[in-house]
Protein backbone atom coordinates (compact mmCIF):
# COMPACT_ATOMS: atom_id res chain seq x y z
CA UNK A 1 0.00 0.00 0.00
CA UNK A 2 2.95 2.35 0.66
CA UNK A 3 4.02 2.05 -2.98
CA UNK A 4 0.45 2.55 -4.17
CA UNK A 5 -0.01 5.76 -2.16
CA UNK A 6 3.44 7.30 -2.53
CA UNK A 7 4.45 6.20 -6.02
CA UNK A 8 1.63 4.75 -8.12
CA UNK A 9 -0.98 7.41 -7.21
CA UNK A 10 1.05 10.56 -8.04
CA UNK A 11 2.62 8.85 -11.06
CA UNK A 12 -0.84 7.89 -12.32
CA UNK A 13 -2.10 11.45 -11.97
CA UNK A 14 1.01 12.73 -13.77
CA UNK A 15 0.34 10.32 -16.66
CA UNK A 16 -3.32 11.40 -16.78
CA UNK A 17 -2.31 15.07 -16.88
CA UNK A 18 0.35 14.32 -19.51
CA UNK A 19 -2.40 12.65 -21.55
CA UNK A 20 -4.41 15.86 -21.22
CA UNK A 21 -1.43 17.95 -22.36
CA UNK A 22 -0.74 15.78 -25.40
CA UNK A 23 -4.27 16.49 -26.60
CA UNK A 24 -3.80 20.27 -26.32
CA UNK A 25 -2.33 22.86 -28.64
CA UNK A 26 -1.22 26.41 -27.92
CA UNK A 27 -4.40 27.56 -29.66
CA UNK A 28 -6.43 25.97 -26.87
CA UNK A 29 -4.92 28.50 -24.47
CA UNK A 30 -5.23 31.55 -26.71
CA UNK A 31 -8.75 30.71 -27.87
CA UNK A 32 -10.13 32.23 -24.67
CA UNK A 33 -9.37 35.66 -26.13
CA UNK A 34 -11.79 34.98 -28.98
CA UNK A 35 -14.68 34.05 -26.69
CA UNK A 36 -13.97 35.92 -23.44
CA UNK A 37 -17.56 35.92 -22.18
CA UNK A 38 -17.98 32.15 -22.49
CA UNK A 39 -14.61 31.49 -20.91
CA UNK A 40 -15.23 33.98 -18.09
CA UNK A 41 -18.56 32.44 -17.06
CA UNK A 42 -17.08 28.95 -17.31
CA UNK A 43 -14.09 29.89 -15.17
CA UNK A 44 -16.31 31.71 -12.65
CA UNK A 45 -18.54 28.64 -12.36
CA UNK A 46 -15.59 26.35 -11.74
CA UNK A 47 -13.45 28.49 -9.47
CA UNK A 48 -16.15 30.30 -7.45
CA UNK A 49 -19.59 28.67 -7.81
CA UNK A 50 -18.36 25.10 -7.46
CA UNK A 51 -16.61 25.49 -4.06
CA UNK A 52 -19.51 27.58 -2.70
CA UNK A 53 -22.00 24.89 -3.73
CA UNK A 54 -19.79 22.19 -2.19
CA UNK A 55 -19.54 24.12 1.09
CA UNK A 56 -23.33 24.57 1.19
CA UNK A 57 -23.81 20.84 0.57
CA UNK A 58 -21.43 19.93 3.38
CA UNK A 59 -23.31 22.22 5.76
CA UNK A 60 -26.76 20.95 4.76
CA UNK A 61 -25.82 17.28 5.15
CA UNK A 62 -23.71 17.95 8.27
CA UNK A 63 -20.96 15.64 7.01
CA UNK A 64 -18.08 14.44 9.24
CA UNK A 65 -15.04 16.74 9.19
CA UNK A 66 -12.69 14.59 7.10
CA UNK A 67 -15.37 13.79 4.53
CA UNK A 68 -16.25 17.51 4.43
CA UNK A 69 -12.60 18.27 3.63
CA UNK A 70 -12.76 15.65 0.88
CA UNK A 71 -15.81 17.37 -0.62
CA UNK A 72 -14.00 20.68 -0.69
CA UNK A 73 -10.86 19.14 -2.19
CA UNK A 74 -12.98 17.74 -5.00
CA UNK A 75 -14.53 21.16 -5.59
CA UNK A 76 -11.09 22.73 -6.06
CA UNK A 77 -10.21 20.31 -8.86
CA UNK A 78 -10.52 21.43 -12.47
CA UNK A 79 -12.31 19.37 -15.08
CA UNK A 80 -10.14 16.69 -16.62
CA UNK A 81 -10.10 14.82 -19.91
CA UNK A 82 -13.49 13.35 -18.94
CA UNK A 83 -15.23 16.73 -19.18
CA UNK A 84 -13.95 17.13 -22.74
CA UNK A 85 -15.28 13.71 -23.74
CA UNK A 86 -18.66 14.34 -22.07
CA UNK A 87 -18.91 17.73 -23.79
CA UNK A 88 -18.30 16.04 -27.12
CA UNK A 89 -20.97 13.42 -26.40
CA UNK A 90 -23.42 16.19 -25.44
CA UNK A 91 -22.73 18.02 -28.73
CA UNK A 92 -21.38 20.99 -26.82
CA UNK A 93 -18.64 23.45 -27.70
CA UNK A 94 -15.68 21.07 -27.45
CA UNK A 95 -13.16 23.83 -28.22
CA UNK A 96 -14.46 25.84 -25.24
CA UNK A 97 -14.37 22.73 -23.06
CA UNK A 98 -10.76 22.01 -23.97
CA UNK A 99 -9.75 25.64 -23.40
CA UNK A 100 -11.41 25.74 -19.98
CA UNK A 101 -9.79 22.46 -18.98
CA UNK A 102 -6.39 23.63 -20.18
CA UNK A 103 -6.36 27.04 -18.51
CA UNK A 104 -8.09 26.06 -15.24
CA UNK A 105 -5.76 23.06 -14.89
CA UNK A 106 -2.76 25.40 -15.03
CA UNK A 107 -4.43 27.93 -12.72
CA UNK A 108 -4.96 25.17 -10.15
CA UNK A 109 -1.30 25.63 -9.25
CA UNK A 110 -2.30 29.02 -7.81
CA UNK A 111 -5.74 28.19 -6.40
CA UNK A 112 -5.56 24.65 -5.00
CA UNK A 113 -2.75 24.86 -2.37
CA UNK A 114 -4.08 27.94 -0.55
CA UNK A 115 -7.72 26.83 -0.65
CA UNK A 116 -6.72 23.37 0.58
CA UNK A 117 -4.87 24.81 3.57
CA UNK A 118 -7.85 27.02 4.46
CA UNK A 119 -10.27 24.11 4.18
CA UNK A 120 -8.22 21.83 6.43
CA UNK A 121 -7.96 24.56 9.07
CA UNK A 122 -11.69 25.35 8.86
CA UNK A 123 -13.05 21.82 9.21
CA UNK A 124 -10.39 20.12 11.33
CA UNK A 125 -9.65 23.10 13.58
CA UNK A 126 -7.34 22.26 16.47
CA UNK A 127 -6.68 18.81 15.05
CA UNK A 128 -5.79 20.29 11.68
CA UNK A 129 -2.99 18.68 9.76
CA UNK A 130 0.12 20.76 9.18
CA UNK A 131 -0.39 21.68 5.54
CA UNK A 132 2.56 23.43 3.94
CA UNK A 133 1.32 25.64 1.11
CA UNK A 134 4.82 25.74 -0.38
CA UNK A 135 5.19 21.95 -0.36
CA UNK A 136 1.68 21.46 -1.72
CA UNK A 137 2.33 23.99 -4.50
CA UNK A 138 5.49 22.13 -5.52
CA UNK A 139 3.62 18.82 -5.48
CA UNK A 140 0.73 20.20 -7.56
CA UNK A 141 3.23 21.65 -10.03
CA UNK A 142 5.11 18.36 -10.40
CA UNK A 143 2.08 16.10 -10.82
CA UNK A 144 -0.31 18.39 -12.71
CA UNK A 145 1.16 21.55 -14.24
CA UNK A 146 4.49 20.11 -15.40
CA UNK A 147 3.02 17.02 -17.12
CA UNK A 148 0.48 19.20 -18.94
CA UNK A 149 3.26 21.57 -20.04
CA UNK A 150 5.40 18.65 -21.27
CA UNK A 151 2.44 17.22 -23.17
CA UNK A 152 1.66 20.56 -24.84
CA UNK A 153 5.33 21.00 -25.74
CA UNK A 154 5.45 17.54 -27.29
CA UNK A 155 2.28 18.26 -29.27
CA UNK A 156 3.76 21.54 -30.54
CA UNK A 157 7.23 20.34 -31.54
CA UNK A 158 6.48 16.71 -32.42
CA UNK A 159 2.81 16.56 -33.43
CA UNK A 160 3.16 13.23 -35.23
CA UNK A 161 4.48 11.54 -32.09
CA UNK A 162 1.80 13.18 -29.94
CA UNK A 163 -0.98 12.03 -32.24
CA UNK A 164 0.48 8.53 -32.39
CA UNK A 165 0.47 8.07 -28.60
CA UNK A 166 -2.69 10.08 -27.83
CA UNK A 167 -5.10 7.16 -28.11
CA UNK A 168 -2.93 4.78 -26.09
CA UNK A 169 -2.41 7.41 -23.38
CA UNK A 170 -6.16 7.95 -23.11
CA UNK A 171 -6.70 4.23 -22.54
CA UNK A 172 -3.92 4.08 -19.96
CA UNK A 173 -5.32 7.16 -18.20
CA UNK A 174 -8.79 5.57 -18.03
CA UNK A 175 -7.45 2.30 -16.63
CA UNK A 176 -5.37 4.13 -14.01
CA UNK A 177 -8.39 6.21 -13.01
CA UNK A 178 -10.47 3.07 -12.43
CA UNK A 179 -7.69 1.43 -10.39
CA UNK A 180 -7.29 4.52 -8.19
CA UNK A 181 -11.03 4.83 -7.53
CA UNK A 182 -11.39 1.14 -6.68
CA UNK A 183 -8.33 1.21 -4.41
CA UNK A 184 -9.56 4.31 -2.55
CA UNK A 185 -12.97 2.73 -1.97
CA UNK A 186 -11.51 -0.61 -0.93
CA UNK A 187 -9.13 1.05 1.52
CA UNK A 188 -12.00 2.83 3.26
CA UNK A 189 -14.76 0.30 2.73
CA UNK A 190 -16.09 0.27 6.32
CA UNK A 191 -16.15 4.08 6.49
CA UNK A 192 -17.74 4.19 3.05
CA UNK A 193 -20.57 1.86 4.12
CA UNK A 194 -21.11 3.75 7.40
CA UNK A 195 -21.45 7.08 5.58
CA UNK A 196 -23.07 5.91 2.36
CA UNK A 197 -26.55 7.12 3.34
CA UNK A 198 -25.30 10.71 3.51
CA UNK A 199 -22.31 10.58 1.17
CA UNK A 200 -24.12 9.21 -1.87
CA UNK A 201 -27.12 11.60 -1.83
CA UNK A 202 -24.86 14.57 -1.02
CA UNK A 203 -22.57 13.89 -3.99
CA UNK A 204 -25.45 13.21 -6.37
CA UNK A 205 -27.30 16.36 -5.28
CA UNK A 206 -24.13 18.45 -5.58
CA UNK A 207 -23.48 17.08 -9.06
CA UNK A 208 -27.03 17.79 -10.24
CA UNK A 209 -27.01 21.30 -8.75
CA UNK A 210 -23.67 22.13 -10.37
CA UNK A 211 -24.78 20.97 -13.80
CA UNK A 212 -27.93 23.08 -13.50
CA UNK A 213 -26.11 26.10 -12.07
CA UNK A 214 -23.56 26.05 -14.87
CA UNK A 215 -26.32 25.84 -17.44
CA UNK A 216 -28.38 28.57 -15.74
CA UNK A 217 -25.50 31.02 -15.44
CA UNK A 218 -24.55 30.49 -19.06
CA UNK A 219 -28.10 31.18 -20.23
CA UNK A 220 -28.42 34.24 -17.98
CA UNK A 221 -25.52 35.87 -19.80
CA UNK A 222 -27.03 34.80 -23.14
CA UNK A 223 -24.43 32.28 -24.21
CA UNK A 224 -25.35 30.05 -27.13
CA UNK A 225 -26.83 26.62 -26.44
CA UNK A 226 -23.63 24.78 -27.37
CA UNK A 227 -21.56 26.97 -25.06
CA UNK A 228 -24.15 26.71 -22.28
CA UNK A 229 -24.03 22.92 -22.41
CA UNK A 230 -20.26 23.01 -22.16
CA UNK A 231 -20.23 25.41 -19.19
CA UNK A 232 -22.72 23.10 -17.46
CA UNK A 233 -20.51 20.07 -18.01
CA UNK A 234 -17.29 21.85 -17.04
CA UNK A 235 -18.97 22.98 -13.81
CA UNK A 236 -20.32 19.54 -12.97
CA UNK A 237 -17.45 17.24 -14.01
CA UNK A 238 -14.27 17.35 -11.91
CA UNK A 239 -10.91 15.58 -11.94
CA UNK A 240 -11.60 13.02 -9.22
CA UNK A 241 -8.08 11.60 -9.46
CA UNK A 242 -6.64 14.93 -8.37
CA UNK A 243 -9.03 15.00 -5.43
CA UNK A 244 -7.84 11.57 -4.29
CA UNK A 245 -4.21 12.58 -4.75
CA UNK A 246 -4.66 15.82 -2.77
CA UNK A 247 -6.19 13.81 0.06
CA UNK A 248 -3.15 11.54 0.09
CA UNK A 249 -0.73 14.47 -0.01
CA UNK A 250 -2.19 16.33 2.94
CA UNK A 251 -3.05 13.30 5.11
CA UNK A 252 0.50 12.00 5.19
CA UNK A 253 -0.82 8.43 5.44
CA UNK A 254 1.28 5.73 3.87
CA UNK A 255 -0.67 2.71 5.12
CA UNK A 256 -3.86 3.39 3.16
CA UNK A 257 -6.07 5.97 1.53
CA UNK A 258 -7.32 8.74 3.79
CA UNK A 259 -11.02 9.15 4.56
CA UNK A 260 -10.68 12.50 2.79
CA UNK A 261 -10.28 10.58 -0.48
CA UNK A 262 -13.74 9.01 -0.21
CA UNK A 263 -15.82 11.82 -1.76
CA UNK A 264 -13.60 11.93 -4.85
CA UNK A 265 -13.58 8.13 -5.12
CA UNK A 266 -17.36 7.84 -4.90
CA UNK A 267 -17.79 10.83 -7.19
CA UNK A 268 -15.61 9.07 -9.75
CA UNK A 269 -18.51 6.64 -10.12
CA UNK A 270 -21.60 8.75 -9.49
CA UNK A 271 -20.61 11.55 -11.89
CA UNK A 272 -21.21 9.23 -14.85
CA UNK A 273 -24.62 8.17 -13.51
CA UNK A 274 -25.64 11.80 -12.98
CA UNK A 275 -24.19 13.08 -16.25
CA UNK A 276 -25.85 10.40 -18.41
CA UNK A 277 -29.41 11.86 -18.42
CA UNK A 278 -28.01 15.37 -18.93
CA UNK A 279 -26.00 14.18 -21.92
CA UNK A 280 -29.10 12.49 -23.35
CA UNK A 281 -31.08 15.71 -22.88
CA UNK A 282 -28.33 17.87 -24.34
CA UNK A 283 -27.91 15.61 -27.37
CA UNK A 284 -31.65 15.79 -28.09
CA UNK A 285 -31.54 19.57 -28.45
C-alpha positions as CSV (number, residue, x, y, z in Angstrom):
1,X,0.0,0.0,0.0
2,X,3.0,2.3,0.7
3,X,4.0,2.0,-3.0
4,X,0.4,2.5,-4.2
5,X,0.0,5.8,-2.2
6,X,3.4,7.3,-2.5
7,X,4.4,6.2,-6.0
8,X,1.6,4.8,-8.1
9,X,-1.0,7.4,-7.2
10,X,1.0,10.6,-8.0
11,X,2.6,8.9,-11.1
12,X,-0.8,7.9,-12.3
13,X,-2.1,11.4,-12.0
14,X,1.0,12.7,-13.8
15,X,0.3,10.3,-16.7
16,X,-3.3,11.4,-16.8
17,X,-2.3,15.1,-16.9
18,X,0.4,14.3,-19.5
19,X,-2.4,12.6,-21.5
20,X,-4.4,15.9,-21.2
21,X,-1.4,18.0,-22.4
22,X,-0.7,15.8,-25.4
23,X,-4.3,16.5,-26.6
24,X,-3.8,20.3,-26.3
25,X,-2.3,22.9,-28.6
26,X,-1.2,26.4,-27.9
27,X,-4.4,27.6,-29.7
28,X,-6.4,26.0,-26.9
29,X,-4.9,28.5,-24.5
30,X,-5.2,31.5,-26.7
31,X,-8.7,30.7,-27.9
32,X,-10.1,32.2,-24.7
33,X,-9.4,35.7,-26.1
34,X,-11.8,35.0,-29.0
35,X,-14.7,34.0,-26.7
36,X,-14.0,35.9,-23.4
37,X,-17.6,35.9,-22.2
38,X,-18.0,32.2,-22.5
39,X,-14.6,31.5,-20.9
40,X,-15.2,34.0,-18.1
41,X,-18.6,32.4,-17.1
42,X,-17.1,28.9,-17.3
43,X,-14.1,29.9,-15.2
44,X,-16.3,31.7,-12.7
45,X,-18.5,28.6,-12.4
46,X,-15.6,26.3,-11.7
47,X,-13.5,28.5,-9.5
48,X,-16.2,30.3,-7.5
49,X,-19.6,28.7,-7.8
50,X,-18.4,25.1,-7.5
51,X,-16.6,25.5,-4.1
52,X,-19.5,27.6,-2.7
53,X,-22.0,24.9,-3.7
54,X,-19.8,22.2,-2.2
55,X,-19.5,24.1,1.1
56,X,-23.3,24.6,1.2
57,X,-23.8,20.8,0.6
58,X,-21.4,19.9,3.4
59,X,-23.3,22.2,5.8
60,X,-26.8,20.9,4.8
61,X,-25.8,17.3,5.1
62,X,-23.7,17.9,8.3
63,X,-21.0,15.6,7.0
64,X,-18.1,14.4,9.2
65,X,-15.0,16.7,9.2
66,X,-12.7,14.6,7.1
67,X,-15.4,13.8,4.5
68,X,-16.2,17.5,4.4
69,X,-12.6,18.3,3.6
70,X,-12.8,15.6,0.9
71,X,-15.8,17.4,-0.6
72,X,-14.0,20.7,-0.7
73,X,-10.9,19.1,-2.2
74,X,-13.0,17.7,-5.0
75,X,-14.5,21.2,-5.6
76,X,-11.1,22.7,-6.1
77,X,-10.2,20.3,-8.9
78,X,-10.5,21.4,-12.5
79,X,-12.3,19.4,-15.1
80,X,-10.1,16.7,-16.6
81,X,-10.1,14.8,-19.9
82,X,-13.5,13.4,-18.9
83,X,-15.2,16.7,-19.2
84,X,-13.9,17.1,-22.7
85,X,-15.3,13.7,-23.7
86,X,-18.7,14.3,-22.1
87,X,-18.9,17.7,-23.8
88,X,-18.3,16.0,-27.1
89,X,-21.0,13.4,-26.4
90,X,-23.4,16.2,-25.4
91,X,-22.7,18.0,-28.7
92,X,-21.4,21.0,-26.8
93,X,-18.6,23.4,-27.7
94,X,-15.7,21.1,-27.5
95,X,-13.2,23.8,-28.2
96,X,-14.5,25.8,-25.2
97,X,-14.4,22.7,-23.1
98,X,-10.8,22.0,-24.0
99,X,-9.8,25.6,-23.4
100,X,-11.4,25.7,-20.0
101,X,-9.8,22.5,-19.0
102,X,-6.4,23.6,-20.2
103,X,-6.4,27.0,-18.5
104,X,-8.1,26.1,-15.2
105,X,-5.8,23.1,-14.9
106,X,-2.8,25.4,-15.0
107,X,-4.4,27.9,-12.7
108,X,-5.0,25.2,-10.1
109,X,-1.3,25.6,-9.2
110,X,-2.3,29.0,-7.8
111,X,-5.7,28.2,-6.4
112,X,-5.6,24.6,-5.0
113,X,-2.7,24.9,-2.4
114,X,-4.1,27.9,-0.6
115,X,-7.7,26.8,-0.7
116,X,-6.7,23.4,0.6
117,X,-4.9,24.8,3.6
118,X,-7.9,27.0,4.5
119,X,-10.3,24.1,4.2
120,X,-8.2,21.8,6.4
121,X,-8.0,24.6,9.1
122,X,-11.7,25.4,8.9
123,X,-13.1,21.8,9.2
124,X,-10.4,20.1,11.3
125,X,-9.7,23.1,13.6
126,X,-7.3,22.3,16.5
127,X,-6.7,18.8,15.0
128,X,-5.8,20.3,11.7
129,X,-3.0,18.7,9.8
130,X,0.1,20.8,9.2
131,X,-0.4,21.7,5.5
132,X,2.6,23.4,3.9
133,X,1.3,25.6,1.1
134,X,4.8,25.7,-0.4
135,X,5.2,21.9,-0.4
136,X,1.7,21.5,-1.7
137,X,2.3,24.0,-4.5
138,X,5.5,22.1,-5.5
139,X,3.6,18.8,-5.5
140,X,0.7,20.2,-7.6
141,X,3.2,21.6,-10.0
142,X,5.1,18.4,-10.4
143,X,2.1,16.1,-10.8
144,X,-0.3,18.4,-12.7
145,X,1.2,21.6,-14.2
146,X,4.5,20.1,-15.4
147,X,3.0,17.0,-17.1
148,X,0.5,19.2,-18.9
149,X,3.3,21.6,-20.0
150,X,5.4,18.7,-21.3
151,X,2.4,17.2,-23.2
152,X,1.7,20.6,-24.8
153,X,5.3,21.0,-25.7
154,X,5.5,17.5,-27.3
155,X,2.3,18.3,-29.3
156,X,3.8,21.5,-30.5
157,X,7.2,20.3,-31.5
158,X,6.5,16.7,-32.4
159,X,2.8,16.6,-33.4
160,X,3.2,13.2,-35.2
161,X,4.5,11.5,-32.1
162,X,1.8,13.2,-29.9
163,X,-1.0,12.0,-32.2
164,X,0.5,8.5,-32.4
165,X,0.5,8.1,-28.6
166,X,-2.7,10.1,-27.8
167,X,-5.1,7.2,-28.1
168,X,-2.9,4.8,-26.1
169,X,-2.4,7.4,-23.4
170,X,-6.2,7.9,-23.1
171,X,-6.7,4.2,-22.5
172,X,-3.9,4.1,-20.0
173,X,-5.3,7.2,-18.2
174,X,-8.8,5.6,-18.0
175,X,-7.5,2.3,-16.6
176,X,-5.4,4.1,-14.0
177,X,-8.4,6.2,-13.0
178,X,-10.5,3.1,-12.4
179,X,-7.7,1.4,-10.4
180,X,-7.3,4.5,-8.2
181,X,-11.0,4.8,-7.5
182,X,-11.4,1.1,-6.7
183,X,-8.3,1.2,-4.4
184,X,-9.6,4.3,-2.6
185,X,-13.0,2.7,-2.0
186,X,-11.5,-0.6,-0.9
187,X,-9.1,1.1,1.5
188,X,-12.0,2.8,3.3
189,X,-14.8,0.3,2.7
190,X,-16.1,0.3,6.3
191,X,-16.1,4.1,6.5
192,X,-17.7,4.2,3.1
193,X,-20.6,1.9,4.1
194,X,-21.1,3.7,7.4
195,X,-21.4,7.1,5.6
196,X,-23.1,5.9,2.4
197,X,-26.6,7.1,3.3
198,X,-25.3,10.7,3.5
199,X,-22.3,10.6,1.2
200,X,-24.1,9.2,-1.9
201,X,-27.1,11.6,-1.8
202,X,-24.9,14.6,-1.0
203,X,-22.6,13.9,-4.0
204,X,-25.5,13.2,-6.4
205,X,-27.3,16.4,-5.3
206,X,-24.1,18.4,-5.6
207,X,-23.5,17.1,-9.1
208,X,-27.0,17.8,-10.2
209,X,-27.0,21.3,-8.7
210,X,-23.7,22.1,-10.4
211,X,-24.8,21.0,-13.8
212,X,-27.9,23.1,-13.5
213,X,-26.1,26.1,-12.1
214,X,-23.6,26.0,-14.9
215,X,-26.3,25.8,-17.4
216,X,-28.4,28.6,-15.7
217,X,-25.5,31.0,-15.4
218,X,-24.5,30.5,-19.1
219,X,-28.1,31.2,-20.2
220,X,-28.4,34.2,-18.0
221,X,-25.5,35.9,-19.8
222,X,-27.0,34.8,-23.1
223,X,-24.4,32.3,-24.2
224,X,-25.4,30.0,-27.1
225,X,-26.8,26.6,-26.4
226,X,-23.6,24.8,-27.4
227,X,-21.6,27.0,-25.1
228,X,-24.2,26.7,-22.3
229,X,-24.0,22.9,-22.4
230,X,-20.3,23.0,-22.2
231,X,-20.2,25.4,-19.2
232,X,-22.7,23.1,-17.5
233,X,-20.5,20.1,-18.0
234,X,-17.3,21.8,-17.0
235,X,-19.0,23.0,-13.8
236,X,-20.3,19.5,-13.0
237,X,-17.4,17.2,-14.0
238,X,-14.3,17.3,-11.9
239,X,-10.9,15.6,-11.9
240,X,-11.6,13.0,-9.2
241,X,-8.1,11.6,-9.5
242,X,-6.6,14.9,-8.4
243,X,-9.0,15.0,-5.4
244,X,-7.8,11.6,-4.3
245,X,-4.2,12.6,-4.8
246,X,-4.7,15.8,-2.8
247,X,-6.2,13.8,0.1
248,X,-3.2,11.5,0.1
249,X,-0.7,14.5,0.0
250,X,-2.2,16.3,2.9
251,X,-3.1,13.3,5.1
252,X,0.5,12.0,5.2
253,X,-0.8,8.4,5.4
254,X,1.3,5.7,3.9
255,X,-0.7,2.7,5.1
256,X,-3.9,3.4,3.2
257,X,-6.1,6.0,1.5
258,X,-7.3,8.7,3.8
259,X,-11.0,9.1,4.6
260,X,-10.7,12.5,2.8
261,X,-10.3,10.6,-0.5
262,X,-13.7,9.0,-0.2
263,X,-15.8,11.8,-1.8
264,X,-13.6,11.9,-4.9
265,X,-13.6,8.1,-5.1
266,X,-17.4,7.8,-4.9
267,X,-17.8,10.8,-7.2
268,X,-15.6,9.1,-9.8
269,X,-18.5,6.6,-10.1
270,X,-21.6,8.8,-9.5
271,X,-20.6,11.5,-11.9
272,X,-21.2,9.2,-14.8
273,X,-24.6,8.2,-13.5
274,X,-25.6,11.8,-13.0
275,X,-24.2,13.1,-16.2
276,X,-25.9,10.4,-18.4
277,X,-29.4,11.9,-18.4
278,X,-28.0,15.4,-18.9
279,X,-26.0,14.2,-21.9
280,X,-29.1,12.5,-23.3
281,X,-31.1,15.7,-22.9
282,X,-28.3,17.9,-24.3
283,X,-27.9,15.6,-27.4
284,X,-31.6,15.8,-28.1
285,X,-31.5,19.6,-28.5
